[in-house]
Amino acid sequence: MKKFFKEFKEFAMRGNVLDLAVGVIIGAAFQSIVNSFVNDLVMPLIGLVTGGVNFNEQFVILKLPEGVEASAVTSLEKASELGVTTLNYGSLITAILNFIIMALVIFCMVKAINKVTSIGKKEEEPVKTTKKCPYCLSVIPLEATRCPECTSELKPGEEYKED
């Protein structure tokens, strides 16, 4: 049993596990911000454009219980009270908007972080493996001593240079 807890402690204390835990906690907090943004700002604006439609309240009645008329179901809350089976497509639209906004914000954050971390780093020049023949201008291996195209003899290190 001691060995089990020792292995668990080693696993839990690895840097990437702790980073993941912090990321999940921050992500959950960030999700509530995005949900508020969508529900309190975006959806009312969309409702304004669509003539006052509240997408969170959009549903389709699938099945009415005995004795309940469709005209009695005026809201999603009322439908729930009456035991009406509904298809809540408005909630799905809101969830999709939440996802798109969350993905967009995360994309922008990652892009900004990558840009900041790349500042000051030198870009390594690719290792040169080919050169141009000074006579026929074909691309040949860097170590070639004879051009396979024009069969000219080349001096080591000799390369065509543009003027």
Phi and psi in degrees as a GROMACS rama.xvg file:
@    title "Ramachandran Plot"
@    xaxis  label "Phi"
@    yaxis  label "Psi"
@TYPE xy
-62.1175  -41.3981  LYS-2
-62.3379  -39.8691  LYS-3
-60.5202  -48.7979  PHE-4
-67.1072  -33.4029  PHE-5
-65.2066  -44.7801  LYS-6
-64.1668  -40.3795  GLU-7
-63.5713  -41.7753  PHE-8
-62.1546  -43.3146  LYS-9
-62.0607  -41.409  GLU-10
-64.7638  -47.8364  PHE-11
-69.6209  -26.1204  ALA-12
-93.78  2.33355  MET-13
-62.5954  146.409  ARG-14
-58.5821  -43.5571  GLY-15
-70.2952  -27.522  ASN-16
-70.3869  -42.6911  VAL-17
-65.9972  -40.1374  LEU-18
-60.4895  -41.7063  ASP-19
-63.4251  -42.5518  LEU-20
-62.5489  -44.3287  ALA-21
-62.3143  -42.0145  VAL-22
-61.9817  -40.4677  GLY-23
-66.2476  -42.1867  VAL-24
-65.1752  -46.2667  ILE-25
-65.3419  -39.063  ILE-26
-61.6513  -40.306  GLY-27
-65.4517  -41.3488  ALA-28
-65.7911  -40.4121  ALA-29
-66.5116  -33.5923  PHE-30
-63.0668  -38.6757  GLN-31
-66.6505  -33.689  SER-32
-65.5114  -45.5595  ILE-33
-64.6497  -41.9385  VAL-34
-59.6126  -44.1463  ASN-35
-63.787  -42.5891  SER-36
-58.1634  -47.6625  PHE-37
-68.0227  -49.778  VAL-38
-71.2503  -34.6423  ASN-39
-97.3052  -20.8347  ASP-40
-118.575  -53.9688  LEU-41
-70.7988  -50.3612  VAL-42
-63.4258  -41.0847  MET-43
-61.9528  -36.2853  PRO-44
-66.1047  -41.254  LEU-45
-64.6832  -40.1682  ILE-46
-62.2487  -36.9178  GLY-47
-64.1708  -43.1108  LEU-48
-67.9814  -35.9163  VAL-49
-92.4742  14.3439  THR-50
85.3063  33.5444  GLY-51
86.5705  16.4495  GLY-52
-77.175  127.127  VAL-53
-97.5907  108.995  ASN-54
-65.0145  -30.1693  PHE-55
-64.0139  -23.0991  ASN-56
-97.5683  6.48173  GLU-57
-83.1127  128.934  GLN-58
-155.901  165.54  PHE-59
-124.55  133.315  VAL-60
-77.3047  123.797  ILE-61
-95.0999  -40.993  LEU-62
-151.589  130.628  LYS-63
-98.2013  136.755  LEU-64
-69.5383  163.643  PRO-65
-57.3495  132.568  GLU-66
85.2454  -0.742554  GLY-67
-106.717  129.748  VAL-68
-95.9216  151.06  GLU-69
-61.2998  -31.4731  ALA-70
-68.2178  -19.8964  SER-71
-77.0536  -17.5444  ALA-72
-91.2763  96.4006  VAL-73
-102.867  -16.1659  THR-74
-150.147  168.491  SER-75
-65.2811  -36.5424  LEU-76
-65.2061  -43.4678  GLU-77
-64.5907  -39.9294  LYS-78
-61.7527  -41.221  ALA-79
-64.861  -41.6065  SER-80
-62.0228  -39.2397  GLU-81
-83.4801  -6.22513  LEU-82
78.6521  25.998  GLY-83
-80.3205  135.76  VAL-84
-83.1972  124.113  THR-85
-128.418  156.38  THR-86
-108.414  108.795  LEU-87
-92.3204  75.7874  ASN-88
-72.4257  -22.2847  TYR-89
-65.2023  -38.8601  GLY-90
-64.4551  -36.6818  SER-91
-65.3102  -42.7861  LEU-92
-60.6349  -43.2463  ILE-93
-63.331  -42.7578  THR-94
-64.2608  -38.5974  ALA-95
-65.4868  -41.9119  ILE-96
-62.5635  -41.7218  LEU-97
-56.9299  -46.448  ASN-98
-62.7354  -46.2168  PHE-99
-62.7315  -44.0936  ILE-100
-66.1178  -42.6592  ILE-101
-61.3254  -45.1616  MET-102
-63.6297  -40.6938  ALA-103
-63.9577  -44.6612  LEU-104
-65.1831  -43.4505  VAL-105
-64.3256  -40.492  ILE-106
-59.4413  -46.1837  PHE-107
-64.4018  -38.6957  CYS-108
-65.5262  -45.3836  MET-109
-64.1041  -40.5106  VAL-110
-62.2424  -43.4971  LYS-111
-65.7421  -41.5259  ALA-112
-64.5925  -42.5924  ILE-113
-62.0103  -38.9019  ASN-114
-66.5738  -43.0839  LYS-115
-65.8103  -41.6749  VAL-116
-71.5967  -22.867  THR-117
-84.0607  -13.3144  SER-118
-66.8632  131.163  ILE-119
89.6461  -12.9032  GLY-120
-84.7765  136.501  LYS-121
-79.0118  138.795  LYS-122
-84.5394  124.356  GLU-123
-73.5837  134.079  GLU-124
-74.9961  139.45  GLU-125
-65.4426  145.913  PRO-126
-69.0272  127.948  VAL-127
-78.4334  127.144  LYS-128
-120.092  -7.97439  THR-129
-132.209  164.815  THR-130
-145.178  171.071  LYS-131
-102.953  139.46  LYS-132
-67.042  131.16  CYS-133
-70.0208  -12.3221  PRO-134
-99.5605  -48.9769  TYR-135
-109.75  -6.11618  CYS-136
65.9906  17.7796  LEU-137
-80.0355  154.223  SER-138
-84.6039  127.509  VAL-139
-134.8  162.726  ILE-140
-60.0543  150.254  PRO-141
-61.6239  -35.973  LEU-142
-85.7389  -0.583691  GLU-143
-62.1225  138.324  ALA-144
-108.204  -6.20711  THR-145
-144.907  135.728  ARG-146
-76.2971  127.878  CYS-147
-72.0897  -16.823  PRO-148
-86.4144  -52.7913  GLU-149
-108.464  -1.98774  CYS-150
59.7012  22.0514  THR-151
-72.1283  144.896  SER-152
-79.7933  137.024  GLU-153
-118.261  144.072  LEU-154
-84.6525  145.399  LYS-155
-56.3132  132.177  PRO-156
85.2524  -8.56272  GLY-157
-73.9169  134.969  GLU-158
-151.031  150.271  GLU-159
-70.4125  132.575  TYR-160
-123.092  135.547  LYS-161
-78.0563  145.842  GLU-162
